[in-house]
């Protein structure tokens, strides 16, 4: 699911990475970049979701009966039979009987195999299409997606699982505890995707087509900026434009790039408002207040009103902190610093350039790998393909997806994960090395999490509903938070010549950014508040003009002014994969702050502490979606999820923050990294570094991950720094 640019994230991808409802026949697929989510109230597990019938679940519970009645209506007293996954369901007048031709374990095996096959085929096509690989086919992507959704949305699967559970209740001991757990996660999963209404099916198909057309238009958009110095139009991705807004010394260039980002809204507006209308129609047809309520309920197990009661509390507690921060920024750097094209530069322009030499892009993979190995993280035999550099035609957001999910087969064999991981770096740009490393820590955190899920079915380890976005993002955001720590910078932030980042550079960075950390929080909050307001608009107000004005209104209200990252340049609201999704990052950041505070209290340190990886596996990772997010946070940290640690960090006086970070930095400098450059280490992972169809390095073929990292460094130097290489 990254957002810190992420307060992106790199994930739709999350996904990157990362989905909304996809409905084919009787299917409604809530898909996400690298997850989709279910949160639960304390002591409960819900996906649309508890065992008690709600107004939504009553519809789901009637599906099987309705289908049989329809068959009977057309076939009279003749027996109607539906078969799938090796079981047969029979119907006769006034009764519904299940003729189960297989036992519970064989049913589980068949559903596991069917799910795994559909998932792999869809994800392989997703990767090929998003990366623009040779031979990629939008038709193959569409057909594999349809097959995947048809499996998840077929009510006969749900009926068979429920029948097996019912039979288990009738005969004590006929189901093992493991079989019962698997059948229950299957039931929860199928309940997230099934709807019987044929009108909803037709409407979802219409939405699918509209979304595909919007995605194609957005990918083909001539995006860029007009260079104020030359008058030349320069094609640039949204990532490149945001980077220039952050680091360019020329205000005119920053403004031009900001206007380039603003141009996305009018470009997508007409198509997007039609999608919003149809999404709302679908949600209301299914009995929900609006599309946001639909997505939240399906993903988290509670509705929009409860979600925003949580977010409203956080918004209210941090609004005064934001106001004070804006006033401080204006005092220190002038009122112009509050302009949206100047704010990111005012906060990071000088410090980013000062820190840039200590984040060489070509060393990012090696630094990420050593950081994780020193935390005791192991990828359990996974294979990871990394496509890190931006290029024309590549999907404009980072994400991490899993064609093969990790799980344990009935005979005890562990199936390791296969992950596809992408970012959008331009190695020659200032800031690209730090961004690449942050993305590696973030998406690599997702990969570590999903690689360590060890449960007896792939249903526990797939990234969509009922897997919680907040749960998944907690793992990745916890790990990418290390890049800000003096304890990490003193060990791993080194120049090409091996020099450690000086404390003075870190101190200046803290002075420039720590009082303004609240801006990142508000930048996260603005997306769910925008989507909430958007789906609450009356249909007759849904015009392009109102869409654009609403975005500006919400930015001004939540962020105190226009956002440096215009709302409609954020890909999540537009995308089927990630609409009504962003609040998961807010909930996750709460959990990150609470988890960090817990580990510091327990161990005194996080960086280079191998106990961290062990605790993450046992406390967060291994259960997969078989446990509720809120329960996992409480189980690890010992207290319910709350905003207290986050707000406490934001309220910390600058001098105290500097003093604490310097102590950690000096200790790190004295100790050095647990794994130094060139040291042998093992992440338990096969790594492939690619650039589209080009294979750059392979840890197995090259002998080790360290050797593959060296090969990648050479490739970067030759491709992006040919003069320095020649010298």
C-alpha positions in Angstrom: 0.0 0.0 0.0 3.9 4.2 0.1 2.8 7.1 1.0 5.2 9.3 2.5 5.9 10.3 -0.9 4.6 8.0 0.0 2.4 9.8 1.7 1.7 8.5 -1.6 2.5 5.6 -1.1 4.4 4.1 -3.5 1.7 1.8 -3.3 -1.6 1.7 -5.3 -0.7 0.1 -5.8 1.0 -0.7 -2.9 0.8 -1.6 -3.2 2.7 -0.8 -4.7 2.0 -1.2 -3.7 -2.3 -1.9 -4.2 -8.5 -2.2 -5.5 -11.9 -1.1 -5.7 -14.9 -3.2 -6.5 -14.6 -5.2 -9.6 -17.7 -7.0 -10.5 -18.1 -9.7 -13.1 -21.2 -11.9 -13.0 -21.7 -12.2 -9.2 -18.4 -10.7 -8.2 -17.4 -7.4 -6.5 -13.6 -7.2 -6.1 -12.2 -4.7 -3.7 -8.7 -4.7 -4.9 -5.8 -2.6 -3.6 -2.3 -1.8 -4.8 -0.7 -4.3 -2.5 -3.6 -4.8 -0.1 -7.2 -4.1 0.6 -8.3 -3.8 4.0 -10.4 -5.0 6.9 -10.1 -3.3 10.3 -12.1 -4.5 13.2 -13.4 -3.0 16.4 -11.7 -4.3 19.5 -12.6 -7.9 20.2 -14.2 -8.4 16.7 -13.2 -9.6 13.3 -15.2 -8.3 10.5 -14.8 -7.9 6.7 -18.4 -7.1 5.8 -17.7 -9.3 8.2 -19.0 -10.4 11.5 -21.0 -13.6 11.9 -24.0 -11.5 12.7 -26.1 -10.4 9.8 -26.0 -6.8 8.9 -28.0 -5.1 6.2 -25.1 -5.9 3.8 -24.6 -9.4 5.0 -28.3 -10.3 4.7 -27.9 -9.8 1.0 -24.9 -12.1 0.9 -26.5 -14.7 3.0 -29.5 -15.0 0.6 -27.4 -15.5 -2.5 -27.2 -19.2 -2.6 -30.9 -19.6 -1.9 -31.8 -17.1 -4.5 -29.7 -18.7 -7.2 -31.3 -22.1 -6.6 -34.8 -20.5 -6.6 -34.0 -19.0 -10.0 -32.9 -22.3 -11.3 -36.0 -23.9 -10.1 -38.1 -21.2 -11.6 -36.8 -22.1 -15.1 -36.5 -25.9 -14.6 -39.6 -26.7 -12.5 -39.2 -29.8 -10.5 -36.1 -30.9 -12.4 -33.0 -31.0 -10.3 -30.7 -28.1 -10.9 -27.0 -28.6 -10.4 -24.1 -26.2 -10.2 -20.6 -27.5 -10.0 -17.4 -25.8 -9.1 -14.1 -26.8 -7.5 -15.1 -30.5 -7.2 -18.4 -30.1 -5.3 -22.0 -30.3 -6.4 -24.9 -28.3 -5.2 -28.4 -29.6 -5.9 -31.8 -27.9 -5.6 -35.3 -29.3 -5.6 -38.6 -27.6 -4.9 -38.9 -26.2 -1.3 -35.5 -27.4 -0.3 -31.8 -26.9 -0.9 -29.5 -29.9 -0.4 -25.7 -30.1 -0.8 -24.3 -33.2 -2.3 -20.7 -32.9 -1.3 -18.5 -35.2 -3.4 -15.3 -34.3 -1.5 -14.2 -34.0 2.1 -13.4 -30.7 3.8 -9.7 -31.0 3.1 -10.2 -31.8 -0.6 -12.5 -28.8 -0.9 -9.8 -26.7 0.8 -7.1 -28.1 -1.5 -9.2 -27.4 -4.6 -10.1 -23.8 -3.6 -6.5 -23.1 -2.6 -5.3 -24.3 -6.0 -8.0 -22.4 -7.9 -7.2 -19.2 -6.0 -3.5 -19.5 -6.5 -3.7 -20.1 -10.2 -6.1 -17.2 -10.8 -4.0 -14.9 -8.6 -0.7 -15.7 -10.3 -2.1 -15.3 -13.8 -3.6 -11.9 -13.0 -0.6 -10.5 -11.2 1.8 -11.6 -13.9 -0.3 -9.8 -16.5 -0.6 -6.8 -14.2 3.2 -6.5 -13.9 3.8 -6.9 -17.6 1.2 -4.2 -18.5 2.2 -1.7 -15.8 5.9 -2.1 -16.7 5.3 -1.9 -20.4 7.0 -5.2 -21.1 7.3 -6.7 -24.6 4.3 -8.8 -25.5 2.1 -7.4 -22.7 -1.5 -7.6 -23.5 -4.4 -5.5 -22.1 -6.7 -8.3 -23.3 -4.7 -10.8 -21.3 -4.9 -8.6 -18.3 -8.6 -8.1 -18.7 -9.3 -11.8 -19.1 -7.1 -12.9 -16.2 -8.7 -10.2 -14.0 -12.2 -11.4 -15.0 -11.2 -15.0 -14.2 -9.8 -13.9 -10.8 -12.9 -11.9 -10.0 -15.2 -14.6 -11.2 -13.6 -17.0 -8.8 -13.8 -14.6 -5.8 -17.3 -13.6 -6.7 -18.8 -17.0 -7.5 -21.5 -17.8 -4.8 -21.1 -21.5 -5.2 -17.7 -21.2 -3.6 -19.2 -19.5 -0.6 -22.0 -22.0 -0.5 -19.6 -24.9 -0.5 -17.5 -23.4 2.3 -20.5 -22.7 4.4 -21.8 -26.2 3.9 -18.5 -27.7 5.0 -18.5 -25.5 8.1 -22.1 -26.5 8.8 -21.3 -30.2 8.5 -18.4 -29.6 10.9 -20.7 -28.2 13.5 -23.1 -31.2 13.1 -20.3 -33.7 13.7 -17.9 -32.8 16.5 -14.3 -33.5 15.6 -15.0 -33.8 11.9 -13.0 -30.7 11.2 -9.6 -30.1 12.6 -8.9 -26.6 14.1 -6.7 -25.8 11.1 -9.4 -26.8 8.6 -11.9 -24.7 10.5 -9.6 -21.7 10.4 -9.0 -22.1 6.7 -12.7 -22.4 5.9 -13.5 -19.4 8.0 -11.0 -17.2 6.2 -12.3 -18.5 2.9 -15.8 -17.5 4.0 -14.7 -14.1 5.1 -12.9 -13.6 1.8 -15.8 -14.7 -0.5 -18.2 -12.5 1.5 -16.2 -9.5 0.5 -16.7 -10.0 -3.2 -20.1 -11.5 -3.8 -23.2 -9.7 -4.8 -26.1 -11.3 -6.6 -27.9 -8.3 -8.1 -27.6 -8.5 -11.9 -28.1 -4.7 -12.1 -25.0 -4.3 -10.0 -23.1 -6.6 -12.2 -24.0 -4.6 -15.3 -23.2 -1.4 -13.6 -19.8 -2.6 -12.4 -19.0 -3.7 -15.9 -19.7 -0.2 -17.1 -17.5 1.2 -14.3 -14.7 -1.1 -15.3 -14.8 0.2 -18.9 -14.9 3.8 -17.7 -11.9 3.2 -15.4 -9.9 1.5 -18.1 -10.5 4.4 -20.5 -9.4 6.9 -17.8 -6.3 4.9 -17.0 -5.4 4.8 -20.7 -6.0 8.5 -21.1 -3.9 9.3 -18.0 -1.0 7.1 -19.2 -1.0 8.8 -22.6 -1.2 12.4 -21.2 1.5 14.7 -22.4 2.6 15.7 -18.9 5.4 18.1 -18.2 6.2 21.8 -17.8 7.3 24.7 -19.9 10.9 25.7 -19.0 10.7 29.4 -18.1 14.3 29.9 -19.2 14.0 28.5 -22.8 10.2 28.4 -23.4 10.7 24.7 -24.2 8.1 22.1 -23.1 9.8 19.3 -21.2 8.0 16.0 -20.8 8.1 14.9 -17.2 6.3 12.3 -15.1 4.4 13.4 -12.0 7.2 12.0 -9.9 9.8 14.1 -11.7 7.6 17.2 -11.5 7.2 16.8 -7.7 10.9 16.3 -7.3 11.7 19.5 -9.2 9.1 21.4 -7.1 11.0 20.2 -4.1 14.6 20.9 -5.1 14.9 23.3 -8.0 16.6 26.6 -7.0 14.6 28.6 -9.6 11.2 29.6 -8.3 9.9 30.1 -11.9 10.8 26.4 -12.6 9.1 25.2 -9.4 6.0 27.2 -10.3 6.0 25.8 -13.8 6.3 22.2 -12.5 3.5 22.8 -9.9 1.3 24.0 -12.7 2.2 20.9 -14.6 0.9 18.9 -11.7 -2.3 21.0 -11.5 -2.9 20.3 -15.2 -3.7 16.7 -14.3 -7.1 17.6 -12.7 -8.6 19.4 -15.7 -7.3 16.6 -18.0 -8.9 13.7 -16.1 -11.9 15.7 -14.7 -14.6 14.9 -17.3 -14.0 11.1 -17.2 -13.5 11.0 -13.4 -16.8 12.7 -12.5 -18.7 10.2 -14.6 -16.9 7.4 -12.7 -17.8 9.0 -9.4 -21.5 9.1 -10.4 -21.5 5.5 -11.4 -19.6 4.4 -8.3 -22.2 6.1 -6.1 -25.0 4.4 -8.1 -23.4 1.0 -7.5 -22.9 1.6 -3.8 -26.5 2.9 -3.3 -27.9 0.0 -5.2 -26.2 -2.3 -2.7 -27.6 -0.4 0.2 -24.8 1.9 1.2 -24.8 5.6 1.9 -22.3 6.2 -0.9 -19.2 4.7 -2.5 -16.9 5.7 0.3 -19.2 4.0 2.8 -19.3 1.0 0.6 -15.5 0.7 0.3 -14.8 1.4 3.9 -17.3 -1.1 5.1 -16.1 -3.8 2.8 -12.4 -3.1 3.7 -12.5 -2.3 7.4 -15.7 -3.9 8.8 -17.1 -0.5 9.9 -18.6 2.3 8.1 -17.6 5.8 7.0 -19.1 7.5 10.0 -17.0 5.5 12.4 -13.9 6.0 10.4 -14.3 9.7 10.3 -15.0 9.9 14.0 -11.4 8.6 14.4 -10.0 10.9 11.7 -12.0 13.9 13.0 -10.3 13.5 16.4 -6.9 13.4 14.9 -7.7 16.4 12.7 -8.9 18.4 15.6 -5.9 17.7 17.8 -3.4 18.6 15.0 -5.1 21.6 13.5 -3.6 24.0 16.1 -0.1 22.4 15.5 -0.5 23.0 11.8 -1.6 26.6 12.2 1.5 27.3 14.4 3.8 25.6 12.0 2.5 27.7 9.1 3.0 30.9 11.1 6.5 29.8 12.0 7.4 29.0 8.4 6.2 32.5 7.3 8.2 34.1 10.0 11.4 32.2 9.3 11.3 32.2 5.5 8.8 34.8 4.4 5.1 34.6 3.4 6.1 33.4 0.0 7.3 30.1 1.5 3.6 29.3 2.1 2.9 29.3 -1.7 2.3 25.7 -2.8 5.2 25.8 -5.3 7.6 27.1 -2.7 6.6 25.1 0.5 8.4 21.8 -0.3 11.5 23.7 -1.4 11.4 25.9 1.7 11.3 22.8 3.9 13.7 20.6 2.0 15.4 22.5 -0.7 18.6 23.3 1.1 18.8 20.3 3.4 17.9 17.9 0.6 20.9 19.2 -1.5 23.2 19.0 1.6 22.1 15.4 2.3 22.1 14.2 -1.3 25.7 13.2 -1.6 25.1 10.7 1.3 22.4 8.9 -0.5 24.0 7.7 -3.8 21.3 6.1 -5.9 23.4 3.2 -7.1 24.1 2.1 -3.5 20.5 2.2 -2.4 19.9 -1.5 -2.9 22.9 -2.5 -0.9 22.1 -0.1 1.9 18.5 -1.4 2.1 19.6 -5.0 2.1 22.2 -4.5 4.9 19.7 -2.5 6.9 17.1 -5.3 6.8 19.6 -8.1 7.4 20.8 -6.2 10.5 17.3 -6.2 11.8 17.1 -9.9 11.6 14.7 -9.9 8.6 14.6 -12.9 6.4 12.5 -13.3 3.2 12.0 -17.1 3.6 13.3 -18.1 0.2 11.3 -15.4 -1.7 12.1 -14.2 -5.2 12.0 -10.4 -5.7 12.1 -8.6 -9.0 13.0 -4.9 -8.7 12.4 -2.3 -11.5 13.6 0.9 -9.9 14.2 3.5 -12.6 11.6 5.8 -14.2 11.1 5.5 -18.0 8.5 6.5 -20.5 5.4 4.3 -20.5 6.0 3.0 -17.0 3.2 3.2 -14.4 3.5 6.4 -12.5 3.5 5.1 -9.0 5.6 2.7 -7.0 4.1 -0.6 -5.7 4.9 -4.1 -4.6 2.7 -7.0 -5.6 2.9 -10.7 -5.1 2.2 -13.0 -8.1 3.0 -15.9 -5.7 1.9 -15.5 -2.1 3.5 -17.4 0.7 1.7 -20.2 2.4 2.2 -23.7 3.9 0.7 -26.7 2.1 -1.0 -29.5 3.9 2.1 -31.7 3.7 4.1 -29.1 5.5 5.9 -27.7 2.4 6.3 -23.9 2.6 5.6 -22.0 -0.6 7.8 -18.9 -0.7 6.6 -15.7 -2.1 7.5 -14.0 -5.4 7.3 -10.2 -5.3 7.4 -7.6 -8.1 8.6 -4.2 -6.8 8.8 -1.0 -8.7 9.8 2.6 -8.1 10.3 5.7 -10.3 13.8 7.0 -9.7 15.8 9.3 -12.0 19.3 8.6 -10.7 20.8 11.9 -12.0 18.3 14.0 -10.2 19.0 15.6 -6.8 17.1 13.6 -4.2 16.6 10.5 -6.3 18.9 8.4 -4.1 17.1 9.2 -0.9 13.7 8.7 -2.6 14.9 5.4 -4.0 16.1 4.2 -0.6 12.9 5.3 1.2 10.9 3.4 -1.4 13.1 0.3 -1.0 12.6 0.4 2.8 8.9 0.9 2.3 8.1 -1.6 -0.5 10.8 -4.0 0.8 8.9 -3.8 4.1 5.7 -4.9 2.4 7.6 -7.8 0.8 9.2 -8.9 4.1 5.8 -8.9 5.7 4.0 -11.0 3.1 7.0 -13.3 2.7 6.7 -14.2 6.4 3.0 -15.1 6.5 2.9 -18.7 7.4 -0.6 -20.1 7.3 -2.2 -23.1 5.7 -3.9 -21.3 2.8 -3.0 -18.6 0.3 -6.2 -16.9 1.4 -4.4 -15.7 4.5 -1.6 -14.0 2.6 -3.2 -12.3 -0.4 -3.1 -8.5 -0.3 -6.7 -7.8 -1.0 -9.8 -7.8 1.2 -10.1 -9.0 3.9 -6.4 -7.9 4.4 -6.3 -4.5 6.1 -4.5 -1.7 4.3 -3.7 -0.2 7.7 -2.2 -3.6 8.8 -0.1 -3.9 5.6 1.0 -0.2 5.6 2.1 -0.4 9.3 4.8 -2.8 8.3 6.2 -0.8 5.4 5.9 2.6 7.0 7.5 1.3 10.2 10.6 0.3 8.2 10.8 3.3 6.0 10.7 5.5 9.1 14.3 4.4 9.9 15.7 6.8 7.2 14.9 9.8 9.5 16.6 8.4 12.6 20.0 9.7 13.7 20.7 6.1 14.8 20.3 5.0 11.2 22.0 8.0 9.5 25.1 7.7 11.6 25.5 4.1 10.3 24.2 4.0 6.8 24.1 7.5 5.2 27.4 7.5 3.4 28.8 9.2 0.4 30.3 7.3 -2.6 33.8 7.7 -1.0 32.5 6.3 2.3 32.2 9.5 4.4 29.4 9.5 7.0 26.8 12.3 6.8 28.1 14.9 9.3 26.0 15.7 12.3 25.8 19.4 11.3 23.9 18.3 8.1 21.5 16.3 10.2 21.0 19.0 12.7 20.2 21.6 10.0 17.8 19.1 8.5 16.0 18.8 11.9 15.8 22.5 12.3 14.4 22.9 8.8 11.8 20.1 9.0 11.0 18.9 12.6 8.7 21.9 13.4 6.9 21.2 10.2 6.3 17.4 10.5 2.6 18.1 11.0 2.4 19.1 7.3 3.0 15.4 6.3 0.1 14.3 8.6 -2.2 16.9 7.1 -1.1 15.9 3.6 -2.3 12.4 4.4 -5.6 13.5 5.9 -6.5 15.7 3.0 -7.0 12.7 0.6 -9.8 10.9 2.6 -11.5 14.2 3.4 -11.5 15.0 -0.3 -12.9 11.7 -1.3 -15.5 11.8 1.5 -16.7 15.2 0.3 -16.6 14.2 -3.3 -18.9 11.1 -2.9 -21.2 13.2 -0.7 -21.9 15.7 -3.5 -25.4 15.6 -5.0 -25.2 14.1 -8.5 -26.3 17.3 -10.2 -23.3 19.1 -8.6 -20.8 16.6 -10.0 -19.2 18.6 -12.8 -15.6 19.2 -13.7 -15.7 22.7 -12.4 -17.1 21.6 -9.0 -14.6 18.8 -8.8 -11.7 21.2 -9.2 -13.1 23.8 -6.8 -13.8 21.1 -4.2 -10.2 19.9 -4.4 -9.0 23.4 -3.7 -11.6 23.9 -0.9 -10.5 20.7 0.9 -6.8 21.5 0.5 -7.3 25.0 2.0 -9.4 23.6 4.9 -7.2 20.6 5.8 -3.7 21.9 4.8 -4.2 25.7 5.4 -3.6 26.5 1.7 -3.2 24.8 -1.7 -1.3 21.6 -1.4 2.2 21.3 -2.9 0.9 18.0 -4.2 -2.5 18.8 -5.9 -5.1 16.4 -4.9 -6.0 15.4 -8.4 -2.4 14.6 -9.2 -2.6 11.9 -6.5 -3.3 8.6 -8.4 -5.3 6.9 -5.7 -8.7 8.5 -6.0 -8.7 8.0 -9.8 -7.7 4.4 -9.7 -9.9 1.4 -9.2 -7.1 -0.2 -7.3 -6.9 2.5 -4.6 -10.0 4.7 -4.4 -11.2 5.4 -0.9 -8.1 3.8 0.4 -5.8 6.6 1.7 -7.1 6.7 5.3 -5.3 3.3 5.7 -2.0 5.3 5.7 -3.3 7.5 8.5 -4.3 4.6 10.7 -1.0 2.9 9.9 1.1 5.9 10.9 -0.7 5.9 14.2 0.4 2.2 14.6 3.9 3.0 13.4 4.4 5.7 16.1 3.0 3.4 18.8 5.2 0.5 17.6 8.3 2.6 17.6 7.6 3.9 21.1 7.1 0.3 22.3 10.3 -1.0 20.8 12.4 2.0 22.2 10.9 1.4 25.6 11.5 -2.4 25.4 15.0 -2.5 23.8 16.3 1.1 23.9 17.1 1.0 20.2 15.7 -0.2 16.8 18.4 0.1 14.2 20.8 -2.9 14.0 18.7 -4.8 16.5 18.0 -8.3 15.3 15.3 -8.8 17.9 13.1 -6.3 15.9 12.7 -8.7 13.0 11.8 -11.6 15.3 9.2 -9.5 17.1 7.7 -8.3 13.8 7.4 -11.8 12.5 5.8 -13.1 15.7 3.6 -10.1 16.5 2.6 -8.7 13.1 3.6 -10.8 10.1 3.0 -14.5 10.6 -0.8 -14.4 11.2 -1.6 -12.7 7.9 -5.2 -11.6 7.6 -6.2 -14.2 10.1 -6.0 -11.7 12.9 -7.6 -8.2 13.2 -5.3 -5.2 12.7 -6.4 -3.5 16.0 -5.9 -6.7 17.9 -2.4 -7.2 16.4 -1.4 -3.7 17.4 -2.7 -4.1 20.9 -1.1 -7.6 21.2 2.4 -6.4 20.3 2.4 -3.0 22.0 0.2 -3.8 24.9 -2.3 -1.0 24.4 -5.1 -0.1 22.0 -4.3 1.9 18.9 -4.3 5.6 19.7 -2.9 8.9 18.3 -1.1 9.7 21.5 2.5 8.8 20.4 2.0 10.6 17.1 0.7 13.8 18.7 3.5 13.6 21.3 6.1 13.5 18.6 4.6 16.5 16.8 4.5 18.5 20.0 8.1 17.7 21.0 10.2 20.9 21.4 12.9 21.3 18.7 15.8 21.5 21.2 14.7 18.2 22.8 14.4 16.5 19.4 17.9 17.7 18.4 19.4 16.5 21.7 17.9 13.0 21.5 18.8 12.6 17.8 22.4 13.7 18.4 22.8 11.2 21.2 21.6 8.4 18.9 23.8 9.6 16.1 27.0 9.7 18.2 26.3 6.2 19.5 25.8 5.0 15.9 28.9 6.7 14.7 31.0 5.0 17.4 29.4 1.6 16.7 29.3 1.7 12.9 26.8 -0.5 10.9 26.4 -4.1 12.0 27.0 -5.1 8.4 29.6 -3.0 6.6 29.8 -2.5 2.8 31.3 -5.7 1.4 30.3 -7.9 4.4 28.6 -11.2 3.5 24.9 -11.4 4.6 21.9 -13.4 3.7 18.3 -12.1 3.5 17.0 -15.5 2.4 16.0 -14.1 -1.0 16.7 -14.3 -4.7 16.8 -10.8 -6.1 16.5 -9.8 -9.8 17.3 -6.2 -10.8 15.6 -5.2 -14.1 14.8 -2.2 -16.2 11.7 -3.3 -18.1 12.7 -6.3 -20.2 16.4 -5.8 -19.5 17.9 -8.0 -16.7 20.6 -6.0 -15.0 21.7 -8.3 -12.2 20.6 -11.6 -10.6 21.8 -12.6 -7.1 21.7 -16.3 -7.9 23.5 -16.0 -11.3 26.0 -13.4 -9.9 26.8 -15.5 -6.9 25.4 -13.3 -4.1 23.2 -10.3 -3.4 26.3 -8.2 -2.7 27.6 -9.2 -6.2 24.3 -8.3 -7.8 24.4 -4.9 -6.0 27.8 -4.2 -7.4 26.6 -5.1 -10.9 23.7 -2.7 -10.5 26.0 0.1 -9.4 28.0 -0.4 -12.6 24.9 -0.3 -14.7 23.7 2.9 -13.1 27.0 4.6 -13.5 27.2 3.6 -17.2 23.6 4.6 -18.0 23.2 7.8 -16.0 26.8 9.1 -15.3 28.8 8.1 -18.4 31.3 11.0 -18.0 32.2 10.2 -14.4 32.5 6.5 -15.4 34.8 7.4 -18.3 36.9 9.5 -16.0 
